Amino acid sequence: MPSRDAIFEVLRKSVHLVSILIVLIYEFYGKETILWVLMLFLVTVLILEYFRLEQGMKIPFFYMMYREHEADSCGGHIYFALGAIAAISIFSKEIAYAAVLMTTFGDLAAALIGKFYGKKRIFKQVFKNDKSLEGSASEFIIDLLIGLFIVGDPFVALIMAFFATLSETAVNQIDDNLVIPIFSGFFGQVTLFLLMYM
């Protein structure tokens, strides 16, 4: 992959490292505070998206961060904020933490390992994309480690990692920043609930 593309991908994904900040604000200041912070962020970026999409303005620095298919649609940061708000609003604290961090670090691992080392493009027939086995495997490992570290329960971590990886690998048209936290969090929370009452 050309070095310019690599730098672009790293810059794009590094924006999502704010998920660490989301977890820290939630941990130290509580659910209501982080939801207000995320809502303020969402309102701000929606205003910027209005000027970009409706008025055709090139917002300094930010316009370089969009992929080609985002030229005429909302950027991934909008969906990331929505996914984080949904996860934090509904799921338990640990499940929400894991879901948000999986969205960032699992997706980052899949993108970078897939682009640099991805050779086996085995998903073309099933999911109609060229995502690599190496990228998906690296995402699953990172997601599993996040789940084990934050949630603790190996089975819940496994379920969350599986659905996070499946969401990122299988979904083509819906933004994975929205799908990953919702699906991994939902199935993780249901699994945790079932384990508590079995």
Contacts in CASP RR format, 6 or more apart in sequence:
PFRMAT RR
TARGET T0000
AUTHOR 0000-0000-0000
METHOD contacts of the structure
MODEL  1
MPSRDAIFEVLRKSVHLVSILIVLIYEFYGKETILWVLMLFLVTVLILEY
FRLEQGMKIPFFYMMYREHEADSCGGHIYFALGAIAAISIFSKEIAYAAV
LMTTFGDLAAALIGKFYGKKRIFKQVFKNDKSLEGSASEFIIDLLIGLFI
VGDPFVALIMAFFATLSETAVNQIDDNLVIPIFSGFFGQVTLFLLMYM
1 115 0 8 1.000
1 116 0 8 1.000
5 115 0 8 1.000
6 115 0 8 1.000
6 116 0 8 1.000
8 64 0 8 1.000
9 111 0 8 1.000
9 112 0 8 1.000
9 115 0 8 1.000
10 112 0 8 1.000
11 65 0 8 1.000
12 65 0 8 1.000
12 67 0 8 1.000
13 104 0 8 1.000
13 107 0 8 1.000
13 108 0 8 1.000
13 111 0 8 1.000
13 112 0 8 1.000
15 65 0 8 1.000
15 77 0 8 1.000
16 77 0 8 1.000
16 80 0 8 1.000
16 103 0 8 1.000
16 104 0 8 1.000
16 107 0 8 1.000
16 108 0 8 1.000
16 177 0 8 1.000
17 104 0 8 1.000
19 84 0 8 1.000
19 100 0 8 1.000
19 101 0 8 1.000
19 103 0 8 1.000
19 104 0 8 1.000
19 105 0 8 1.000
20 101 0 8 1.000
20 104 0 8 1.000
22 34 0 8 1.000
22 37 0 8 1.000
22 38 0 8 1.000
22 84 0 8 1.000
22 88 0 8 1.000
22 100 0 8 1.000
23 97 0 8 1.000
23 100 0 8 1.000
23 101 0 8 1.000
25 33 0 8 1.000
25 34 0 8 1.000
25 37 0 8 1.000
26 33 0 8 1.000
26 34 0 8 1.000
26 88 0 8 1.000
26 93 0 8 1.000
26 96 0 8 1.000
26 97 0 8 1.000
31 88 0 8 1.000
31 93 0 8 1.000
34 88 0 8 1.000
35 85 0 8 1.000
35 88 0 8 1.000
35 89 0 8 1.000
38 81 0 8 1.000
38 84 0 8 1.000
38 85 0 8 1.000
38 88 0 8 1.000
39 85 0 8 1.000
41 81 0 8 1.000
42 78 0 8 1.000
42 81 0 8 1.000
42 82 0 8 1.000
42 85 0 8 1.000
45 77 0 8 1.000
45 78 0 8 1.000
45 81 0 8 1.000
46 78 0 8 1.000
48 59 0 8 1.000
48 62 0 8 1.000
49 74 0 8 1.000
49 75 0 8 1.000
49 78 0 8 1.000
51 57 0 8 1.000
51 59 0 8 1.000
52 58 0 8 1.000
52 59 0 8 1.000
52 62 0 8 1.000
52 63 0 8 1.000
53 72 0 8 1.000
53 73 0 8 1.000
53 74 0 8 1.000
66 75 0 8 1.000
70 76 0 8 1.000
75 175 0 8 1.000
76 175 0 8 1.000
76 177 0 8 1.000
77 177 0 8 1.000
79 175 0 8 1.000
79 177 0 8 1.000
79 178 0 8 1.000
80 103 0 8 1.000
80 177 0 8 1.000
80 178 0 8 1.000
82 178 0 8 1.000
83 103 0 8 1.000
83 177 0 8 1.000
83 178 0 8 1.000
83 181 0 8 1.000
83 182 0 8 1.000
84 100 0 8 1.000
84 103 0 8 1.000
84 181 0 8 1.000
86 181 0 8 1.000
86 182 0 8 1.000
87 95 0 8 1.000
87 96 0 8 1.000
87 99 0 8 1.000
87 100 0 8 1.000
87 181 0 8 1.000
87 182 0 8 1.000
87 185 0 8 1.000
88 96 0 8 1.000
88 100 0 8 1.000
90 189 0 8 1.000
91 99 0 8 1.000
91 185 0 8 1.000
91 186 0 8 1.000
91 188 0 8 1.000
91 189 0 8 1.000
92 189 0 8 1.000
92 192 0 8 1.000
94 150 0 8 1.000
94 151 0 8 1.000
94 152 0 8 1.000
95 151 0 8 1.000
95 156 0 8 1.000
95 160 0 8 1.000
95 185 0 8 1.000
95 188 0 8 1.000
95 189 0 8 1.000
95 192 0 8 1.000
96 185 0 8 1.000
97 150 0 8 1.000
98 146 0 8 1.000
98 147 0 8 1.000
98 150 0 8 1.000
98 151 0 8 1.000
98 157 0 8 1.000
98 160 0 8 1.000
98 184 0 8 1.000
98 185 0 8 1.000
99 160 0 8 1.000
99 164 0 8 1.000
99 180 0 8 1.000
99 181 0 8 1.000
99 182 0 8 1.000
99 184 0 8 1.000
99 185 0 8 1.000
100 181 0 8 1.000
101 146 0 8 1.000
101 150 0 8 1.000
102 142 0 8 1.000
102 143 0 8 1.000
102 146 0 8 1.000
102 147 0 8 1.000
102 160 0 8 1.000
102 161 0 8 1.000
102 164 0 8 1.000
102 180 0 8 1.000
102 181 0 8 1.000
102 184 0 8 1.000
103 164 0 8 1.000
103 176 0 8 1.000
103 177 0 8 1.000
103 180 0 8 1.000
103 181 0 8 1.000
103 184 0 8 1.000
105 142 0 8 1.000
105 143 0 8 1.000
105 146 0 8 1.000
106 138 0 8 1.000
106 139 0 8 1.000
106 142 0 8 1.000
106 143 0 8 1.000
106 146 0 8 1.000
106 164 0 8 1.000
106 165 0 8 1.000
106 168 0 8 1.000
107 139 0 8 1.000
107 168 0 8 1.000
107 176 0 8 1.000
107 177 0 8 1.000
107 180 0 8 1.000
108 142 0 8 1.000
109 135 0 8 1.000
109 138 0 8 1.000
109 139 0 8 1.000
109 141 0 8 1.000
109 142 0 8 1.000
110 131 0 8 1.000
110 135 0 8 1.000
110 136 0 8 1.000
110 138 0 8 1.000
110 139 0 8 1.000
110 165 0 8 1.000
110 168 0 8 1.000
110 169 0 8 1.000
111 135 0 8 1.000
113 132 0 8 1.000
113 134 0 8 1.000
113 135 0 8 1.000
113 138 0 8 1.000
114 131 0 8 1.000
114 132 0 8 1.000
114 134 0 8 1.000
114 135 0 8 1.000
114 138 0 8 1.000
117 132 0 8 1.000
117 134 0 8 1.000
117 135 0 8 1.000
118 132 0 8 1.000
118 133 0 8 1.000
118 134 0 8 1.000
118 135 0 8 1.000
119 132 0 8 1.000
119 134 0 8 1.000
120 132 0 8 1.000
120 133 0 8 1.000
120 134 0 8 1.000
121 130 0 8 1.000
121 131 0 8 1.000
121 132 0 8 1.000
121 133 0 8 1.000
122 132 0 8 1.000
122 133 0 8 1.000
123 129 0 8 1.000
123 130 0 8 1.000
123 131 0 8 1.000
123 133 0 8 1.000
123 136 0 8 1.000
123 169 0 8 1.000
123 170 0 8 1.000
124 130 0 8 1.000
126 170 0 8 1.000
127 169 0 8 1.000
127 170 0 8 1.000
127 172 0 8 1.000
128 172 0 8 1.000
129 169 0 8 1.000
129 172 0 8 1.000
131 168 0 8 1.000
131 169 0 8 1.000
136 165 0 8 1.000
136 168 0 8 1.000
136 169 0 8 1.000
139 164 0 8 1.000
139 165 0 8 1.000
139 168 0 8 1.000
139 169 0 8 1.000
140 161 0 8 1.000
140 162 0 8 1.000
140 164 0 8 1.000
140 165 0 8 1.000
143 160 0 8 1.000
143 161 0 8 1.000
143 164 0 8 1.000
143 165 0 8 1.000
143 184 0 8 1.000
144 157 0 8 1.000
144 158 0 8 1.000
144 161 0 8 1.000
146 157 0 8 1.000
146 161 0 8 1.000
147 156 0 8 1.000
147 157 0 8 1.000
147 160 0 8 1.000
147 161 0 8 1.000
148 154 0 8 1.000
148 157 0 8 1.000
151 157 0 8 1.000
151 160 0 8 1.000
151 188 0 8 1.000
151 192 0 8 1.000
153 192 0 8 1.000
153 195 0 8 1.000
155 191 0 8 1.000
155 195 0 8 1.000
156 188 0 8 1.000
156 191 0 8 1.000
156 192 0 8 1.000
156 195 0 8 1.000
159 187 0 8 1.000
159 188 0 8 1.000
159 191 0 8 1.000
160 184 0 8 1.000
160 185 0 8 1.000
160 187 0 8 1.000
160 188 0 8 1.000
160 191 0 8 1.000
161 184 0 8 1.000
162 187 0 8 1.000
163 183 0 8 1.000
163 184 0 8 1.000
163 185 0 8 1.000
163 186 0 8 1.000
163 187 0 8 1.000
163 188 0 8 1.000
164 180 0 8 1.000
164 183 0 8 1.000
164 184 0 8 1.000
166 183 0 8 1.000
167 176 0 8 1.000
167 179 0 8 1.000
167 180 0 8 1.000
167 183 0 8 1.000
167 184 0 8 1.000
168 176 0 8 1.000
168 179 0 8 1.000
168 180 0 8 1.000
171 179 0 8 1.000
END
